[in-house]
Amino acid sequence: MALNLLAFRSWDNITLGQEVGSWGFHSDKGCLVEGDHLKKRPYSTPCSVGDIIGCYFDEDNALDTKNGKVIE
């Protein structure tokens, strides 16, 4: 599962983090991907069945949660 946001417009049939202007938390690998898939960094442990993932954003911030705790 990929979770997060696009900066400018929506694209059909892409995975978040594959296109410039998108960011994605790829829960199967536990990494954050930015832009064109070239910028990957460790972000969390990989998710398992039963984990609950959330995403919060406002004008200035975006954050993800895993099982109710903020991923830092």
All heavy atoms as TSV, in Angstrom:
chain	resi	resn	atom	element	x	y	z
A	1	MET	N	N	0.834	-1.163	0.000
A	1	MET	CA	C	0.000	0.000	0.000
A	1	MET	C	C	0.884	1.233	0.000
A	1	MET	O	O	1.873	1.296	0.704
A	1	MET	CB	C	-0.874	-0.006	1.255
A	1	MET	CG	C	-1.716	1.236	1.387
A	1	MET	SD	S	-2.823	1.147	2.779
A	1	MET	CE	C	-1.872	2.051	3.967
A	2	ALA	N	N	0.534	2.228	-0.781
A	2	ALA	CA	C	1.227	3.514	-0.782
A	2	ALA	C	C	0.263	4.569	-0.269
A	2	ALA	O	O	-0.908	4.568	-0.605
A	2	ALA	CB	C	1.703	3.870	-2.180
A	3	LEU	N	N	0.774	5.457	0.545
A	3	LEU	CA	C	-0.068	6.451	1.179
A	3	LEU	C	C	0.628	7.786	1.140
A	3	LEU	O	O	1.829	7.858	1.331
A	3	LEU	CB	C	-0.285	6.015	2.634
A	3	LEU	CG	C	-1.025	6.921	3.576
A	3	LEU	CD1	C	-2.504	6.895	3.235
A	3	LEU	CD2	C	-0.820	6.452	4.999
A	4	ASN	N	N	-0.056	8.817	0.884
A	4	ASN	CA	C	0.370	10.205	1.045
A	4	ASN	C	C	-0.230	11.092	0.002
A	4	ASN	O	O	-1.397	10.985	-0.275
A	4	ASN	CB	C	1.858	10.399	1.199
A	4	ASN	CG	C	2.258	10.415	2.655
A	4	ASN	OD1	O	1.498	10.022	3.505
A	4	ASN	ND2	N	3.436	10.865	2.947
A	5	LEU	N	N	0.525	11.996	-0.600
A	5	LEU	CA	C	-0.141	13.043	-1.349
A	5	LEU	C	C	0.600	13.468	-2.592
A	5	LEU	O	O	1.770	13.188	-2.778
A	5	LEU	CB	C	-0.367	14.256	-0.451
A	5	LEU	CG	C	0.837	14.751	0.339
A	5	LEU	CD1	C	1.368	16.028	-0.245
A	5	LEU	CD2	C	0.424	14.960	1.779
A	6	LEU	N	N	-0.141	14.174	-3.420
A	6	LEU	CA	C	0.382	14.783	-4.637
A	6	LEU	C	C	0.394	16.282	-4.423
A	6	LEU	O	O	-0.527	16.840	-3.844
A	6	LEU	CB	C	-0.515	14.464	-5.837
A	6	LEU	CG	C	-0.687	13.004	-6.188
A	6	LEU	CD1	C	-1.829	12.841	-7.188
A	6	LEU	CD2	C	0.598	12.448	-6.763
A	7	ALA	N	N	1.403	16.955	-4.927
A	7	ALA	CA	C	1.529	18.385	-4.680
A	7	ALA	C	C	0.643	19.238	-5.584
A	7	ALA	O	O	0.129	20.250	-5.153
A	7	ALA	CB	C	2.982	18.815	-4.838
A	8	PHE	N	N	0.457	18.860	-6.849
A	8	PHE	CA	C	-0.191	19.779	-7.776
A	8	PHE	C	C	-1.446	19.240	-8.439
A	8	PHE	O	O	-2.429	19.909	-8.529
A	8	PHE	CB	C	0.810	20.220	-8.855
A	8	PHE	CG	C	2.001	20.900	-8.261
A	8	PHE	CD1	C	3.213	20.242	-8.159
A	8	PHE	CD2	C	1.903	22.186	-7.782
A	8	PHE	CE1	C	4.316	20.879	-7.595
A	8	PHE	CE2	C	2.996	22.827	-7.206
A	8	PHE	CZ	C	4.205	22.165	-7.127
A	9	ARG	N	N	-1.401	18.064	-8.970
A	9	ARG	CA	C	-2.553	17.523	-9.688
A	9	ARG	C	C	-2.610	16.028	-9.441
A	9	ARG	O	O	-1.689	15.446	-8.900
A	9	ARG	CB	C	-2.425	17.809	-11.187
A	9	ARG	CG	C	-1.224	17.132	-11.812
A	9	ARG	CD	C	-1.097	17.472	-13.291
A	9	ARG	NE	N	0.057	16.798	-13.828
A	9	ARG	CZ	C	0.011	15.904	-14.795
A	9	ARG	NH1	N	-1.118	15.559	-15.332
A	9	ARG	NH2	N	1.118	15.338	-15.242
A	10	SER	N	N	-3.689	15.421	-9.828
A	10	SER	CA	C	-3.757	13.972	-9.641
A	10	SER	C	C	-3.401	13.271	-10.951
A	10	SER	O	O	-3.648	13.781	-12.033
A	10	SER	CB	C	-5.149	13.552	-9.185
A	10	SER	OG	O	-6.057	13.601	-10.244
A	11	TRP	N	N	-2.799	12.119	-10.820
A	11	TRP	CA	C	-2.453	11.287	-11.965
A	11	TRP	C	C	-3.185	9.968	-11.823
A	11	TRP	O	O	-3.359	9.455	-10.726
A	11	TRP	CB	C	-0.956	11.001	-11.991
A	11	TRP	CG	C	-0.098	12.171	-12.320
A	11	TRP	CD1	C	0.094	12.722	-13.547
A	11	TRP	CD2	C	0.694	12.945	-11.413
A	11	TRP	NE1	N	0.969	13.774	-13.465
A	11	TRP	CE2	C	1.352	13.934	-12.165
A	11	TRP	CE3	C	0.916	12.903	-10.050
A	11	TRP	CZ2	C	2.204	14.865	-11.612
A	11	TRP	CZ3	C	1.766	13.834	-9.478
A	11	TRP	CH2	C	2.400	14.797	-10.260
A	12	ASP	N	N	-3.574	9.426	-12.930
A	12	ASP	CA	C	-4.185	8.101	-12.914
A	12	ASP	C	C	-3.094	7.055	-13.070
A	12	ASP	O	O	-2.116	7.263	-13.770
A	12	ASP	CB	C	-5.183	7.949	-14.074
A	12	ASP	CG	C	-6.397	8.839	-13.898
A	12	ASP	OD1	O	-6.774	9.104	-12.745
A	12	ASP	OD2	O	-6.964	9.267	-14.925
A	13	ASN	N	N	-3.281	5.943	-12.424
A	13	ASN	CA	C	-2.428	4.768	-12.599
A	13	ASN	C	C	-0.959	4.992	-12.267
A	13	ASN	O	O	-0.076	4.538	-12.984
A	13	ASN	CB	C	-2.550	4.243	-14.035
A	13	ASN	CG	C	-3.968	3.877	-14.374
A	13	ASN	OD1	O	-4.651	3.253	-13.568
A	13	ASN	ND2	N	-4.419	4.276	-15.537
A	14	ILE	N	N	-0.676	5.718	-11.206
A	14	ILE	CA	C	0.702	5.825	-10.728
A	14	ILE	C	C	0.738	5.408	-9.265
A	14	ILE	O	O	-0.273	5.377	-8.588
A	14	ILE	CB	C	1.286	7.248	-10.857
A	14	ILE	CG1	C	0.601	8.209	-9.888
A	14	ILE	CG2	C	1.252	7.745	-12.266
A	14	ILE	CD1	C	1.447	9.402	-9.536
A	15	THR	N	N	1.917	5.087	-8.807
A	15	THR	CA	C	2.148	4.852	-7.400
A	15	THR	C	C	2.755	6.127	-6.844
A	15	THR	O	O	3.683	6.687	-7.433
A	15	THR	CB	C	3.114	3.666	-7.202
A	15	THR	OG1	O	2.530	2.518	-7.808
A	15	THR	CG2	C	3.356	3.398	-5.741
A	16	LEU	N	N	2.238	6.592	-5.729
A	16	LEU	CA	C	2.766	7.825	-5.149
A	16	LEU	C	C	4.259	7.705	-4.916
A	16	LEU	O	O	4.748	6.694	-4.433
A	16	LEU	CB	C	2.047	8.144	-3.845
A	16	LEU	CG	C	0.567	8.466	-4.003
A	16	LEU	CD1	C	-0.076	8.635	-2.637
A	16	LEU	CD2	C	0.360	9.686	-4.841
A	17	GLY	N	N	4.973	8.762	-5.284
A	17	GLY	CA	C	6.423	8.764	-5.189
A	17	GLY	C	C	7.106	8.473	-6.515
A	17	GLY	O	O	8.306	8.624	-6.634
A	18	GLN	N	N	6.327	8.082	-7.516
A	18	GLN	CA	C	6.916	7.803	-8.832
A	18	GLN	C	C	7.050	9.047	-9.685
A	18	GLN	O	O	7.841	9.075	-10.610
A	18	GLN	CB	C	6.070	6.792	-9.605
A	18	GLN	CG	C	6.217	5.391	-9.120
A	18	GLN	CD	C	5.442	4.426	-9.989
A	18	GLN	OE1	O	4.521	4.800	-10.707
A	18	GLN	NE2	N	5.799	3.166	-9.914
A	19	GLU	N	N	6.259	10.065	-9.422
A	19	GLU	CA	C	6.266	11.270	-10.231
A	19	GLU	C	C	6.743	12.457	-9.409
A	19	GLU	O	O	6.472	12.537	-8.205
A	19	GLU	CB	C	4.858	11.569	-10.766
A	19	GLU	CG	C	4.298	10.499	-11.664
A	19	GLU	CD	C	4.990	10.417	-13.002
A	19	GLU	OE1	O	5.567	11.422	-13.454
A	19	GLU	OE2	O	4.961	9.331	-13.602
A	20	VAL	N	N	7.438	13.387	-10.049
A	20	VAL	CA	C	7.864	14.607	-9.388
A	20	VAL	C	C	6.622	15.296	-8.833
A	20	VAL	O	O	5.590	15.369	-9.494
A	20	VAL	CB	C	8.612	15.525	-10.373
A	20	VAL	CG1	C	8.912	16.867	-9.744
A	20	VAL	CG2	C	9.890	14.851	-10.846
A	21	GLY	N	N	6.699	15.782	-7.593
A	21	GLY	CA	C	5.561	16.434	-6.959
A	21	GLY	C	C	4.690	15.489	-6.160
A	21	GLY	O	O	3.640	15.867	-5.677
A	22	SER	N	N	5.119	14.224	-6.023
A	22	SER	CA	C	4.372	13.282	-5.193
A	22	SER	C	C	5.300	12.656	-4.165
A	22	SER	O	O	6.505	12.567	-4.361
A	22	SER	CB	C	3.717	12.195	-6.056
A	22	SER	OG	O	4.659	11.282	-6.569
A	23	TRP	N	N	4.709	12.273	-3.044
A	23	TRP	CA	C	5.442	11.620	-1.965
A	23	TRP	C	C	4.633	10.413	-1.557
A	23	TRP	O	O	3.408	10.454	-1.545
A	23	TRP	CB	C	5.580	12.547	-0.763
A	23	TRP	CG	C	6.347	13.781	-1.049
A	23	TRP	CD1	C	7.678	13.988	-0.830
A	23	TRP	CD2	C	5.862	14.991	-1.620
A	23	TRP	NE1	N	8.035	15.248	-1.236
A	23	TRP	CE2	C	6.941	15.889	-1.722
A	23	TRP	CE3	C	4.615	15.418	-2.079
A	23	TRP	CZ2	C	6.808	17.171	-2.249
A	23	TRP	CZ3	C	4.486	16.685	-2.602
A	23	TRP	CH2	C	5.573	17.547	-2.676
A	24	GLY	N	N	5.283	9.340	-1.190
A	24	GLY	CA	C	4.554	8.153	-0.779
A	24	GLY	C	C	5.260	7.380	0.308
A	24	GLY	O	O	6.473	7.229	0.292
A	25	PHE	N	N	4.482	6.899	1.267
A	25	PHE	CA	C	4.969	5.964	2.278
A	25	PHE	C	C	4.641	4.582	1.747
A	25	PHE	O	O	3.484	4.202	1.637
A	25	PHE	CB	C	4.289	6.230	3.614
A	25	PHE	CG	C	4.479	5.144	4.643
A	25	PHE	CD1	C	5.685	4.475	4.768
A	25	PHE	CD2	C	3.460	4.798	5.504
A	25	PHE	CE1	C	5.865	3.478	5.723
A	25	PHE	CE2	C	3.626	3.817	6.465
A	25	PHE	CZ	C	4.826	3.157	6.565
A	26	HIS	N	N	5.650	3.848	1.357
A	26	HIS	CA	C	5.451	2.505	0.828
A	26	HIS	C	C	5.548	1.530	1.993
A	26	HIS	O	O	6.632	1.148	2.428
A	26	HIS	CB	C	6.460	2.219	-0.287
A	26	HIS	CG	C	6.166	3.022	-1.520
A	26	HIS	ND1	N	5.870	2.446	-2.717
A	26	HIS	CD2	C	6.071	4.361	-1.709
A	26	HIS	CE1	C	5.616	3.384	-3.614
A	26	HIS	NE2	N	5.739	4.558	-3.016
A	27	SER	N	N	4.378	1.164	2.493
A	27	SER	CA	C	4.297	0.417	3.743
A	27	SER	C	C	4.877	-0.989	3.655
A	27	SER	O	O	5.299	-1.537	4.662
A	27	SER	CB	C	2.847	0.345	4.213
A	27	SER	OG	O	2.045	-0.301	3.247
A	28	ASP	N	N	4.914	-1.574	2.469
A	28	ASP	CA	C	5.470	-2.925	2.351
A	28	ASP	C	C	6.977	-2.943	2.577
A	28	ASP	O	O	7.537	-3.940	2.997
A	28	ASP	CB	C	5.126	-3.541	0.995
A	28	ASP	CG	C	5.667	-2.739	-0.183
A	28	ASP	OD1	O	5.833	-1.500	-0.050
A	28	ASP	OD2	O	5.910	-3.343	-1.240
A	29	LYS	N	N	7.629	-1.806	2.312
A	29	LYS	CA	C	9.075	-1.714	2.504
A	29	LYS	C	C	9.457	-0.799	3.665
A	29	LYS	O	O	10.607	-0.747	4.070
A	29	LYS	CB	C	9.733	-1.225	1.222
A	29	LYS	CG	C	9.473	-2.142	0.040
A	29	LYS	CD	C	10.403	-1.849	-1.088
A	29	LYS	CE	C	10.220	-2.677	-2.310
A	29	LYS	NZ	N	9.392	-3.806	-2.327
A	30	GLY	N	N	8.493	-0.019	4.162
A	30	GLY	CA	C	8.770	0.884	5.271
A	30	GLY	C	C	9.585	2.107	4.868
A	30	GLY	O	O	10.290	2.681	5.682
A	31	CYS	N	N	9.485	2.520	3.601
A	31	CYS	CA	C	10.287	3.659	3.167
A	31	CYS	C	C	9.405	4.791	2.637
A	31	CYS	O	O	8.275	4.585	2.234
A	31	CYS	CB	C	11.299	3.250	2.108
A	31	CYS	SG	S	10.582	2.734	0.543
A	32	LEU	N	N	9.961	5.990	2.699
A	32	LEU	CA	C	9.333	7.173	2.129
A	32	LEU	C	C	9.984	7.416	0.776
A	32	LEU	O	O	11.212	7.403	0.659
A	32	LEU	CB	C	9.540	8.373	3.046
A	32	LEU	CG	C	8.791	9.643	2.660
A	32	LEU	CD1	C	7.291	9.444	2.821
A	32	LEU	CD2	C	9.258	10.806	3.512
A	33	VAL	N	N	9.176	7.598	-0.254
A	33	VAL	CA	C	9.673	7.799	-1.603
A	33	VAL	C	C	9.228	9.179	-2.062
A	33	VAL	O	O	8.069	9.554	-1.907
A	33	VAL	CB	C	9.130	6.719	-2.561
A	33	VAL	CG1	C	9.685	6.909	-3.956
A	33	VAL	CG2	C	9.464	5.335	-2.045
A	34	GLU	N	N	10.166	9.943	-2.619
A	34	GLU	CA	C	9.870	11.298	-3.063
A	34	GLU	C	C	10.251	11.461	-4.524
A	34	GLU	O	O	11.328	11.061	-4.944
A	34	GLU	CB	C	10.663	12.292	-2.225
A	34	GLU	CG	C	10.489	13.723	-2.648
A	34	GLU	CD	C	11.364	14.675	-1.867
A	34	GLU	OE1	O	11.914	14.294	-0.822
A	34	GLU	OE2	O	11.520	15.806	-2.336
A	35	GLY	N	N	9.356	12.072	-5.275
A	35	GLY	CA	C	9.663	12.414	-6.665
A	35	GLY	C	C	9.634	11.229	-7.587
A	35	GLY	O	O	8.652	10.524	-7.679
A	36	ASP	N	N	10.711	10.973	-8.253
A	36	ASP	CA	C	10.738	9.974	-9.316
A	36	ASP	C	C	11.300	8.624	-8.871
A	36	ASP	O	O	11.968	7.949	-9.633
A	36	ASP	CB	C	11.524	10.509	-10.507
A	36	ASP	CG	C	12.924	10.953	-10.106
A	36	ASP	OD1	O	13.348	10.657	-8.977
A	36	ASP	OD2	O	13.580	11.603	-10.921
A	37	HIS	N	N	11.029	8.228	-7.668
A	37	HIS	CA	C	11.462	6.932	-7.120
A	37	HIS	C	C	12.956	6.870	-6.863
A	37	HIS	O	O	13.472	5.845	-6.456
A	37	HIS	CB	C	11.040	5.786	-8.044
A	37	HIS	CG	C	9.944	4.966	-7.478
A	37	HIS	ND1	N	10.085	3.652	-7.178
A	37	HIS	CD2	C	8.673	5.283	-7.145
A	37	HIS	CE1	C	8.953	3.171	-6.696
A	37	HIS	NE2	N	8.082	4.150	-6.679
A	38	LEU	N	N	13.674	7.945	-7.118
A	38	LEU	CA	C	15.119	7.926	-6.893
A	38	LEU	C	C	15.478	8.307	-5.463
A	38	LEU	O	O	16.558	7.992	-4.995
A	38	LEU	CB	C	15.813	8.874	-7.878
A	38	LEU	CG	C	15.640	8.513	-9.348
A	38	LEU	CD1	C	16.291	9.579	-10.221
A	38	LEU	CD2	C	16.222	7.146	-9.642
A	39	LYS	N	N	14.587	8.993	-4.781
A	39	LYS	CA	C	14.856	9.431	-3.417
A	39	LYS	C	C	14.053	8.565	-2.452
A	39	LYS	O	O	12.876	8.799	-2.229
A	39	LYS	CB	C	14.475	10.899	-3.236
A	39	LYS	CG	C	15.266	11.843	-4.108
A	39	LYS	CD	C	14.794	13.267	-3.900
A	39	LYS	CE	C	15.531	14.214	-4.822
A	39	LYS	NZ	N	15.015	15.584	-4.709
A	40	LYS	N	N	14.697	7.541	-1.912
A	40	LYS	CA	C	14.063	6.662	-0.931
A	40	LYS	C	C	14.807	6.808	0.386
A	40	LYS	O	O	16.023	6.918	0.400
A	40	LYS	CB	C	14.139	5.204	-1.366
A	40	LYS	CG	C	13.340	4.877	-2.574
A	40	LYS	CD	C	13.449	3.397	-2.905
A	40	LYS	CE	C	12.741	3.084	-4.195
A	40	LYS	NZ	N	12.842	1.679	-4.557
A	41	ARG	N	N	14.053	6.798	1.479
A	41	ARG	CA	C	14.715	6.814	2.773
A	41	ARG	C	C	13.919	5.973	3.749
A	41	ARG	O	O	12.688	5.896	3.659
A	41	ARG	CB	C	14.901	8.229	3.283
A	41	ARG	CG	C	13.645	8.964	3.656
A	41	ARG	CD	C	14.008	10.324	4.264
A	41	ARG	NE	N	12.845	11.125	4.502
A	41	ARG	CZ	C	12.184	11.177	5.653
A	41	ARG	NH1	N	12.563	10.450	6.676
A	41	ARG	NH2	N	11.123	11.954	5.789
A	42	PRO	N	N	14.610	5.336	4.693
A	42	PRO	CA	C	13.901	4.565	5.715
A	42	PRO	C	C	12.938	5.479	6.469
A	42	PRO	O	O	13.256	6.638	6.749
A	42	PRO	CB	C	15.018	4.072	6.634
A	42	PRO	CG	C	16.265	4.161	5.823
A	42	PRO	CD	C	16.059	5.301	4.879
A	43	TYR	N	N	11.753	4.958	6.778
A	43	TYR	CA	C	10.724	5.778	7.392
A	43	TYR	C	C	10.041	5.067	8.548
A	43	TYR	O	O	9.670	5.677	9.528
A	43	TYR	CB	C	9.723	6.166	6.311
A	43	TYR	CG	C	8.688	7.182	6.692
A	43	TYR	CD1	C	9.052	8.427	7.180
A	43	TYR	CD2	C	7.334	6.912	6.540
A	43	TYR	CE1	C	8.100	9.373	7.509
A	43	TYR	CE2	C	6.375	7.858	6.851
A	43	TYR	CZ	C	6.762	9.085	7.338
A	43	TYR	OH	O	5.814	10.011	7.658
A	44	SER	N	N	9.854	3.768	8.434
A	44	SER	CA	C	9.159	2.984	9.446
A	44	SER	C	C	9.494	1.523	9.201
A	44	SER	O	O	10.063	1.173	8.180
A	44	SER	CB	C	7.646	3.203	9.311
A	44	SER	OG	O	6.932	2.367	10.182
A	45	THR	N	N	9.114	0.691	10.138
A	45	THR	CA	C	9.207	-0.741	9.863
A	45	THR	C	C	8.104	-1.100	8.877
A	45	THR	O	O	7.072	-0.426	8.826
A	45	THR	CB	C	9.037	-1.562	11.164
A	45	THR	OG1	O	7.784	-1.222	11.760
A	45	THR	CG2	C	10.169	-1.286	12.138
A	46	PRO	N	N	8.306	-2.118	8.050
A	46	PRO	CA	C	7.245	-2.521	7.127
A	46	PRO	C	C	5.957	-2.861	7.886
A	46	PRO	O	O	5.991	-3.284	9.044
A	46	PRO	CB	C	7.822	-3.757	6.446
A	46	PRO	CG	C	9.302	-3.568	6.526
A	46	PRO	CD	C	9.518	-2.911	7.866
A	47	CYS	N	N	4.839	-2.660	7.239
A	47	CYS	CA	C	3.541	-2.926	7.857
A	47	CYS	C	C	3.155	-4.385	7.701
A	47	CYS	O	O	3.605	-5.068	6.790
A	47	CYS	CB	C	2.480	-2.039	7.229
A	47	CYS	SG	S	2.766	-0.307	7.556
A	48	SER	N	N	2.307	-4.810	8.603
A	48	SER	CA	C	1.811	-6.181	8.609
A	48	SER	C	C	0.291	-6.169	8.588
A	48	SER	O	O	-0.336	-5.135	8.826
A	48	SER	CB	C	2.281	-6.907	9.875
A	48	SER	OG	O	3.682	-6.913	9.956
A	49	VAL	N	N	-0.298	-7.332	8.367
A	49	VAL	CA	C	-1.749	-7.470	8.424
A	49	VAL	C	C	-2.217	-6.994	9.797
A	49	VAL	O	O	-1.632	-7.338	10.826
A	49	VAL	CB	C	-2.161	-8.938	8.188
A	49	VAL	CG1	C	-3.646	-9.132	8.431
A	49	VAL	CG2	C	-1.782	-9.369	6.788
A	50	GLY	N	N	-3.222	-6.152	9.814
A	50	GLY	CA	C	-3.782	-5.647	11.060
A	50	GLY	C	C	-3.266	-4.278	11.475
A	50	GLY	O	O	-3.848	-3.638	12.345
A	51	ASP	N	N	-2.164	-3.808	10.876
A	51	ASP	CA	C	-1.670	-2.458	11.175
A	51	ASP	C	C	-2.667	-1.433	10.614
A	51	ASP	O	O	-3.256	-1.639	9.559
A	51	ASP	CB	C	-0.305	-2.205	10.545
A	51	ASP	CG	C	0.820	-2.912	11.281
A	51	ASP	OD1	O	0.655	-3.240	12.467
A	51	ASP	OD2	O	1.870	-3.137	10.647
A	52	ILE	N	N	-2.820	-0.336	11.333
A	52	ILE	CA	C	-3.700	0.743	10.896
A	52	ILE	C	C	-2.832	1.942	10.560
A	52	ILE	O	O	-2.101	2.454	11.403
A	52	ILE	CB	C	-4.720	1.096	11.988
A	52	ILE	CG1	C	-5.589	-0.127	12.284
A	52	ILE	CG2	C	-5.567	2.289	11.551
A	52	ILE	CD1	C	-6.489	0.034	13.485
A	53	ILE	N	N	-2.910	2.404	9.305
A	53	ILE	CA	C	-2.092	3.500	8.813
A	53	ILE	C	C	-2.995	4.707	8.558
A	53	ILE	O	O	-4.073	4.580	8.004
A	53	ILE	CB	C	-1.383	3.109	7.492
A	53	ILE	CG1	C	-0.590	1.817	7.668
A	53	ILE	CG2	C	-0.504	4.239	6.982
A	53	ILE	CD1	C	0.478	1.888	8.727
A	54	GLY	N	N	-2.520	5.884	8.979
A	54	GLY	CA	C	-3.273	7.115	8.750
A	54	GLY	C	C	-2.375	8.189	8.173
A	54	GLY	O	O	-1.153	8.114	8.248
A	55	CYS	N	N	-3.005	9.210	7.590
A	55	CYS	CA	C	-2.278	10.334	7.031
A	55	CYS	C	C	-3.009	11.610	7.422
A	55	CYS	O	O	-4.230	11.694	7.287
A	55	CYS	CB	C	-2.208	10.207	5.513
A	55	CYS	SG	S	-1.325	11.560	4.708
A	56	TYR	N	N	-2.284	12.605	7.918
A	56	TYR	CA	C	-2.845	13.885	8.313
A	56	TYR	C	C	-2.073	14.978	7.594
A	56	TYR	O	O	-0.856	14.919	7.493
A	56	TYR	CB	C	-2.704	14.072	9.827
A	56	TYR	CG	C	-2.955	15.486	10.277
A	56	TYR	CD1	C	-4.243	15.941	10.502
A	56	TYR	CD2	C	-1.902	16.373	10.458
A	56	TYR	CE1	C	-4.480	17.247	10.901
A	56	TYR	CE2	C	-2.128	17.684	10.855
A	56	TYR	CZ	C	-3.422	18.109	11.076
A	56	TYR	OH	O	-3.652	19.395	11.454
A	57	PHE	N	N	-2.777	15.954	7.086
A	57	PHE	CA	C	-2.079	17.095	6.511
A	57	PHE	C	C	-2.937	18.344	6.627
A	57	PHE	O	O	-4.157	18.292	6.672
A	57	PHE	CB	C	-1.640	16.860	5.070
A	57	PHE	CG	C	-2.747	16.570	4.106
A	57	PHE	CD1	C	-3.287	17.584	3.338
A	57	PHE	CD2	C	-3.235	15.285	3.955
A	57	PHE	CE1	C	-4.302	17.319	2.441
A	57	PHE	CE2	C	-4.249	15.013	3.054
A	57	PHE	CZ	C	-4.783	16.032	2.301
A	58	ASP	N	N	-2.245	19.478	6.745
A	58	ASP	CA	C	-2.885	20.786	6.718
A	58	ASP	C	C	-2.040	21.677	5.811
A	58	ASP	O	O	-1.251	21.176	5.020
A	58	ASP	CB	C	-3.065	21.359	8.126
A	58	ASP	CG	C	-1.753	21.564	8.870
A	58	ASP	OD1	O	-0.679	21.676	8.229
A	58	ASP	OD2	O	-1.778	21.627	10.107
A	59	GLU	N	N	-2.159	22.972	5.923
A	59	GLU	CA	C	-1.433	23.869	5.022
A	59	GLU	C	C	0.084	23.765	5.126
A	59	GLU	O	O	0.792	24.024	4.165
A	59	GLU	CB	C	-1.848	25.311	5.291
A	59	GLU	CG	C	-3.286	25.580	4.924
A	59	GLU	CD	C	-3.702	26.999	5.246
A	59	GLU	OE1	O	-2.828	27.835	5.563
A	59	GLU	OE2	O	-4.903	27.273	5.199
A	60	ASP	N	N	0.597	23.401	6.297
A	60	ASP	CA	C	2.037	23.431	6.532
A	60	ASP	C	C	2.680	22.079	6.827
A	60	ASP	O	O	3.895	21.979	6.814
A	60	ASP	CB	C	2.355	24.374	7.704
A	60	ASP	CG	C	1.891	25.790	7.440
A	60	ASP	OD1	O	2.136	26.292	6.329
A	60	ASP	OD2	O	1.272	26.381	8.340
A	61	ASN	N	N	1.905	21.073	7.150
A	61	ASN	CA	C	2.471	19.823	7.646
A	61	ASN	C	C	1.781	18.614	7.024
A	61	ASN	O	O	0.620	18.675	6.651
A	61	ASN	CB	C	2.297	19.728	9.170
A	61	ASN	CG	C	2.952	20.868	9.882
A	61	ASN	OD1	O	4.159	20.992	9.851
A	61	ASN	ND2	N	2.164	21.715	10.513
A	62	ALA	N	N	2.532	17.541	6.971
A	62	ALA	CA	C	1.974	16.240	6.613
A	62	ALA	C	C	2.644	15.214	7.506
A	62	ALA	O	O	3.847	15.284	7.746
A	62	ALA	CB	C	2.227	15.910	5.149
A	63	LEU	N	N	1.867	14.297	8.032
A	63	LEU	CA	C	2.456	13.231	8.844
A	63	LEU	C	C	1.647	11.976	8.687
A	63	LEU	O	O	0.491	11.994	8.288
A	63	LEU	CB	C	2.564	13.654	10.308
A	63	LEU	CG	C	1.289	14.011	11.065
A	63	LEU	CD1	C	0.662	12.799	11.700
A	63	LEU	CD2	C	1.619	15.028	12.138
A	64	ASP	N	N	2.296	10.865	8.968
A	64	ASP	CA	C	1.650	9.554	8.904
A	64	ASP	C	C	1.616	8.960	10.296
A	64	ASP	O	O	2.466	9.273	11.135
A	64	ASP	CB	C	2.430	8.620	7.975
A	64	ASP	CG	C	2.450	9.127	6.544
A	64	ASP	OD1	O	1.378	9.435	6.015
A	64	ASP	OD2	O	3.550	9.214	5.961
A	65	THR	N	N	0.643	8.094	10.524
A	65	THR	CA	C	0.587	7.361	11.772
A	65	THR	C	C	0.528	5.865	11.478
A	65	THR	O	O	0.067	5.441	10.429
A	65	THR	CB	C	-0.652	7.755	12.616
A	65	THR	OG1	O	-1.844	7.449	11.875
A	65	THR	CG2	C	-0.628	9.222	12.988
A	66	LYS	N	N	1.052	5.109	12.416
A	66	LYS	CA	C	0.984	3.650	12.334
A	66	LYS	C	C	0.476	3.174	13.682
A	66	LYS	O	O	1.112	3.458	14.716
A	66	LYS	CB	C	2.360	3.074	12.014
A	66	LYS	CG	C	2.365	1.556	11.915
A	66	LYS	CD	C	3.744	1.066	11.511
A	66	LYS	CE	C	3.811	-0.429	11.487
A	66	LYS	NZ	N	5.160	-0.900	11.140
A	67	ASN	N	N	-0.661	2.534	13.684
A	67	ASN	CA	C	-1.286	2.049	14.916
A	67	ASN	C	C	-1.431	3.165	15.954
A	67	ASN	O	O	-1.200	2.973	17.132
A	67	ASN	CB	C	-0.510	0.862	15.472
A	67	ASN	CG	C	-0.507	-0.292	14.506
A	67	ASN	OD1	O	-1.501	-0.554	13.821
A	67	ASN	ND2	N	0.625	-0.966	14.385
A	68	GLY	N	N	-1.816	4.347	15.475
A	68	GLY	CA	C	-2.111	5.471	16.362
A	68	GLY	C	C	-0.918	6.286	16.813
A	68	GLY	O	O	-1.072	7.267	17.526
A	69	LYS	N	N	0.288	5.925	16.379
A	69	LYS	CA	C	1.498	6.675	16.771
A	69	LYS	C	C	2.108	7.341	15.538
A	69	LYS	O	O	2.178	6.747	14.470
A	69	LYS	CB	C	2.527	5.753	17.414
A	69	LYS	CG	C	2.025	5.159	18.712
A	69	LYS	CD	C	3.073	4.300	19.369
A	69	LYS	CE	C	2.494	3.740	20.653
A	69	LYS	NZ	N	3.437	2.893	21.325
A	70	VAL	N	N	2.546	8.594	15.721
A	70	VAL	CA	C	3.146	9.334	14.619
A	70	VAL	C	C	4.446	8.659	14.187
A	70	VAL	O	O	5.281	8.294	15.018
A	70	VAL	CB	C	3.434	10.797	15.042
A	70	VAL	CG1	C	4.191	11.539	13.954
A	70	VAL	CG2	C	2.129	11.517	15.356
A	71	ILE	N	N	4.616	8.488	12.888
A	71	ILE	CA	C	5.859	7.956	12.336
A	71	ILE	C	C	6.823	9.128	12.204
A	71	ILE	O	O	6.488	10.135	11.595
A	71	ILE	CB	C	5.625	7.295	10.966
A	71	ILE	CG1	C	4.644	6.150	11.097
A	71	ILE	CG2	C	6.952	6.838	10.363
A	71	ILE	CD1	C	4.182	5.570	9.765
A	72	GLU	N	N	7.999	9.010	12.780
A	72	GLU	CA	C	8.977	10.107	12.718
A	72	GLU	C	C	10.212	9.706	11.964
A	72	GLU	O	O	10.615	8.629	11.905
A	72	GLU	CB	C	9.346	10.534	14.119
A	72	GLU	CG	C	8.101	11.059	14.846
A	72	GLU	CD	C	8.425	11.696	16.163
A	72	GLU	OE1	O	9.318	12.553	16.188
A	72	GLU	OE2	O	7.781	11.336	17.145
